[in-house]
C-alpha cells in the first residue's frame, strides 16, 4: 500500500475502497503509518467528506481495531445513550440508573470534558472513591449482575479511535460530520448494544450549534446503526442555556442525585424523561411513549431509580452517602451570590461563557494532563424568560480562590443578560429523528 497515493486520491475528491480503509486503520493503529500522513488524509476528508461505503468501512475498521463487549441471551436488552455534549448536562448520571431500574441493561461508556463542555466521567469521579476505569470484563460482569456500568473508554475498545481522535484534536479536523459519526458509532457498536439513543444538542453552547448540521449528524449515525443491527433514534435538544441549575462536576453530581430523589429541575427532568422514553421503546420494554413515561416516573417516585444508583456507586467503589448528603461531595471554600443589577426579564444565559469559566476556574481541562478541581462551578437560579427585580439573586459562584471567584463573577455578568421584552429560548426537545425521517416535536 502506497499511502501518499491514497491521500492524493482523497484530496482530489476520489474515494478509497473498504479494503484500503481497513488496511490504513490497521497500519496506523499498529504504528506503521506516521501521524503526518494520516493528518493529511483527515484534512482531505474534512474538505471532501466520505462516500457512504467509505464511512461504513472506516466505522467498521475502527470498531474492529479492538475488543467488544459480548453478552449472552440471559442479559436484558442493552441500550445506551450518547450526548454530543453541553453545559450543565448531567443527564447520564440520572438516566443510566433510571432506565436500568426499569429493566434495561445499560453499558454506559462515557468521556471526559472537552473544551467548554463537561464530561460524565469527571462528574462521576467527583464521587469519593468512584472508579470509572473498569476493564471490559469488569464492565460486562457488572452489567450482568446489576444491569448497569458507567465507565470510560478502555484501551481494549476501538484503539484506532483513540489515536485518530487525538490527531483530529491536534489538526483542527474534529468538526467533520463523517469523522464524528465514525468515532461515536465505532465505540458504541463495540458495546454489544441492541439499541442506541442520541442526544444531539443545538444552540450557542453546543459543539455543533446549527440545527441543519445537527440533523445531518443524527441521520448519519442513525444510518450506521441501522445497517449494523443497532436501531438508533436521536432527539434534538436545546443548548442555548445551561441544562438544570448546576454547572461544575460536584455540583452537577449533587443535582443529579437530587433528581433521582424526585427533586430535579423541570428542564433536566424533561430531557431525561424524553431520552428515557426512547430507550424503553427501542429496548422493547414499553409499547408506546405514554406507558414508557409512566414507567420512568414511577421508578423515580418509588425510589427504585435512586436505589439502582446506589448499587452502581457501591459496585464501582464510591461512597453511596452522596445520594442523601451533598456534603460528601467536594466542597468549594468560597461561595458568592450575584444579584440582578436591574429589574427586567432574563433574556439570555449564555452557556459557552459559563462552560469556559468553569474551565478557567480549574473545573475543566486545557490539556489532557490537567488535573481538575471538582468543587468549582455555578448554580444558576434563573432561566431565559424569568422576571427578576433589582437585587434578586441570579446565581452563585463556587470557587477555591479569590481569583477563581473573580473569574466566576465576571463570567456571570457577561452570560446573564437582563432586559425588557420577551425572551426567545429554543424548545427543550425540538425534533425526533429516526431511520424513516425527521419529526418536528415543537413548532418553531
N, C-alpha and C positions, 0 to 999 in steps of 0.2 A: 504493500500500500504506500503510495506517494502522497503524503499529507498536503504539501503545497498545491498539488493538482486539485484536490478536493476543496481546499479553501478558495482557489481561483474559480472553480465551477459555481460554488455557492455565492461568491462575491458577484458574479456576473448574472445571477438570477436563475441558475440551474438548480437541480435537486440531486440529492445523494440517495443511493439505494438503501434498503433496510440493512443489507449486509455491511455496507460501508459505515452506516451509523453504528451498528453493533461493534464492528472492529475498532472504530475510533474510540468509542466509550470504553471498551475493554482495554485498549492500549493506553489510554490516558489514565485510567484508574490504576493500572499497573506501573505507571511512571515511565512509559516508553515514548510518550509524546510530550514535548515541553509546553509549559504554560503559554509561551508567546504564540505558538501556533494555534492552540485552542482558543486563545483570546481573539485572534484574527477571525476564526470561524464563528465565534459567538457574535462578534460585531457584524459579520455578514448576515447572520440570522436576524439580528436586531433590525437591519435595514430591509431585508428581503423576505423575512418570515420563513415558515416551513409549510410545505405541502402536507396534506392530510396523512399520506403514507409516511412521510418523514417524521412528523410529530408522533405517530404511533410507534415507529421504530425507535426513536430516541427515548420515549417513555418506557417502552419495554426493556430497552438495553439498560437504562438507569435502574429500573426496578430489579432486573435480573443480575445486577452487579454485586448483589449481596444476598443475605438470607431473608426469609419471610416467616412471619408468624403463621403457624398452622394449628388448626383446631379440629377435633373430631366432631361427629354429629351430635354428641351429647350437649355441646355448648349452645346456648340460645343464639339467635341471630346477632351477628356482630355489626354494629353500626357506629360510625364515628362522625364527628363534626369538625370542619375546618373553617377558621375565620381568616380573612385577609388582613385583619389587624386594625386596631383603633386605640383611642384614648379612653380609659375607664372601662375597657371591655373585659370584664371578669366573668363573662357568660359561661366559659368552660368549667369554672370551679363550681357553678351551680348545676349546670346541665348534665355533666357526666354522672354524678351520684344520683341526680333526679331520674334520668331515664334508666339507669341501672336498677334503681329501686322499683321500677315498673316492669322489669323482666328482660330488658335487653342486655347484651354483653357489650361493653364499651372499652376497647383497647385504645385509649386516647393518647396518641403520641403528639407532643406539642413542642413549641420552640421558645426561644428567649426573645427579649425585646429587640426590636430593630428600628434604629432611628428614633423618631418621636413616639412610636407605638410600643405598648407594653407587651411582655411575654408571659404566657401561662406558667412556664417553668419558674420564672423569677417570683411570681406570686405564690406558687406552691412552696418554694424554698424559704419564703418568709415564715412558714410554719416551723417552729423549732423542731429539729430532728428529721424533717421530712426528706426522704431520699427519692430523687427523680431519676437517678442513674441506674435504672433496672436493666439487667440483661434481657435478651429476648425470651430466654427460658423462664426467668423470674416473672416477666410480664404475662407470659402465657399461663403459667400456673396460677397467678393471682386472678386473672380474668376467669379461669375455670373455677376457682374457689369462691370468689365473691362477686364476680360479674363486672369488675372494672379495675383498670390500672391506668395511672396517669404518669407518663414517663417521657423522657427525651429521646430524640433520635439516637439510636445506639450505633457504634461503629459497624455493626453487622448489617444494618438496613441501608440500602441504597448508598454505598460509599461513593459511587460516582457523583451522586447529587451533592454530597458534602464538598467534594473537590470543585465541582463546577459552580456551586453557589458562591463559594469563597472567591472564585475567579470572577464571576459576574459582578460581585460586590465591588471588586477592585478595578473593574474595567468599564463601569457605567453601562452594563448591559442587563441590569436587573429587570428593567421595565418591559422587556419583550414578552408579549402575551403567550406565544407558544413555549418559551423557556420557563415562564412562571407555571404554566399548566403542567408541563412535563415534570418540573421539580415537585410540585404539590402532589400530583397523582402518582408519581413513581413511589413516593413514600407511603401514601395511603393504600395503594394497591398491595404493598408489601405487608400490610397489617392483617391480611386474610379476611377482609370485610365482606359482608353481604349487602352493604349499602352505605352511602355517604351523603351527608347534608352539608352544604356550603353556605357560609355567611359572607356574602360579598358586600363590603362597605362602599358607600358613596358619600360624597361631600368633602368639605375642605380638609378634614382631618384624616381622610382615607389614604391608603397607599396609592389607590387609583381613583381620584376624585370624580371623574367623568362617568355618567351613567352608561353611555354607549360602550365605553371600553370595559366597564364592569360587566355588562351583559355579554359582551364578546368573550371575556374570560370565563364567565359562568358557562356559557354554551360550549366552549372548547373543552372544559373539564367534564361537563356532563356527557359529551360525546365519547371522550376517552373512557369514562367509567362504564357507560352502557356497552361499549364494544368489548369490554373485558368482564362482563357479567357482574358489574357492581353498580346497581341502579343509583343514580346520583340526582339530587334535587338541590337547587340553590334559591336562597332568599336574598333580595337586595335590601339592605338595612342602612339606616342613617348614621353618618359620622360627621355631621356638621356641628355637633356639640358633643361633649363627653357623654358616655353612657353611664347612667347611675349618678351618684354623687361623688364617690371616692375615686381619686387618681393617684397612683403610687402603690407599690407592691403590698405592703402590710395592710394599708388602709383598704385596698380593694379586696384582699382576702377576708378582712373583717366584714365588709359589706356583703360578700358572697355568702358567708356563714349566716349573717342576719337574714338573707334571702331564703336560705334553706329552712330557717325557723319561721318563715312566713312574714318577715319584716322587710322585704326588699323594696327598693324604689319601683314605682309603677313602670317606668320605661325599661329598666333592667328585666323585670318580670315579663313584660310583653314580648321582648325579643327572645328571652329564654323559652317561654311557652311556645312561641311560633316555631322555633327551631326544634324543640322537643316534640311538638305535634308531628312535624315531618319525619323525625326519626322513628317514632312509634308506627306511623303509617308505612314507611319504607320497610321497616322491620317486620311488618305483618302482625303487630300486637294490637292494632286498632283498625277498625273497619273504615272509619272516617275521621275527619278533623275534630268534630264536636266531641266524640267519645274519647279521642286522644287527649284533648284539652281537659276534659273532666278527670281522666285518669291522673294526669300530671298534677292538677290542683289538689286532688285527694292525697297524692303522695306527699305534697308539701304540708297540707293541713294535718295529716295524721302523724307527722314526724318521721315517716318511713324514709324520706329522702335524706333528712339530717342523719338518721341512723346509718344509712349506707355511706354517707360521707365519713362518719366516724370509723367505720370498718376500713375504708380506704386509707385514712390517715394512720390508723394503728398498723395496718399491714405494711405501710411504707416508712415506719419508724417515727412518725410525727407525734406531737403532743395533742391528743384529742380534746383537751380542755379549751382549745381555741374556739370550739363550737359554741361554748357558753360564755367564755370570758375573753373579750378582745384584748385585755391587758396582757395576755400570754404572748401576743404578737409583739414584735419590736416596736418600741415607743419613741417618738421624737422628743427631744429635750425642750424644744421651743414651739409654741403654738401662738399664732396671732390671727385675729379676725379682721377681715377687710369689710368696711361698711360702705354703703352706697353714698357717693358724694352728692347726688341729686335724686329727686323723685322722678319716676317715669316707668317705662316698660323696658324690660331686658330685651334688647334687640339681638344680641349675639353673645355666645360663649365660645370663643374660638379654640377648638381642640388642639390644633397643632402648636399653638403658643403654650398651652398648658402642658402638653407632652414634652416639648423641648425644655420647658422649665424643670420638669421632674428630672430629666437627664442632667441639666446644669446643676441641680441641687445634689446630685450624686445618686439619684434613684434609677439611672439607666446607664448604658454603656456608650462611650465614644469609640472604643476599640474593643475587640473581642476579649481582651485580657483584663479589662477594667473590673474591679470589684464594685458592687453596688451597695447602697445604703437602703435597706428595705423599708425603713421607717418614714422616709420623707415623702411629701406629696401634698395633696389638696383634698379638702372636702368642700364641694361647691353646692350651695344650697338653693341656687336659682336656675331656672331654665328660660330659654327664649320664650317670650310671651308673658312672663310673670310681671306683676306690678310690684314695685318697691317704693318705699318712702325714703327720703334723705335720712341717713343714719341707720337704715336697716342692715342687718348682716347679709353679706353676699357670699362669702366663702371664708375658709380658714386655711392658713398655711402651716404645714408641719415640717420643721427643719431641725437640723442638729448643729447649726452655727448661725451667727448673726449675718454672715454673708449669704448663706442659703435662704434665710428669712427675707433678706432684701431682694434677692432674685425672685423669690416666690411672689412677694407683694407686687413687684413691678410687673411680673407676668400677668397677674390677675387684673391689674389696672388696664393692661393692653387687651386682654382677652375678653373681659366682660364689658360690653358696651350698653349703656342705658340711654334711652331717648324717648321720643314721642312717636306715636303711630304703632300700628300692629306689626308684630314680628312675623316672619315667614319661614319657620323651620321646615326641613324636609319631613315627610311622613316616616315614622319609625320603621315600618316594614312596607315597602312600596311595590315590589314585584316578586313573583314566584316563577322560577324558570325550571322547565323540565325538558325531556327529550322531545316532547311534542310542541314546545313553543314557550312564549312569554305571556304570563297572566299579570295584568295590572291590578294590584290589590287595593291601592288607594289612588283615586283620580288625581292628576297633577293640579 
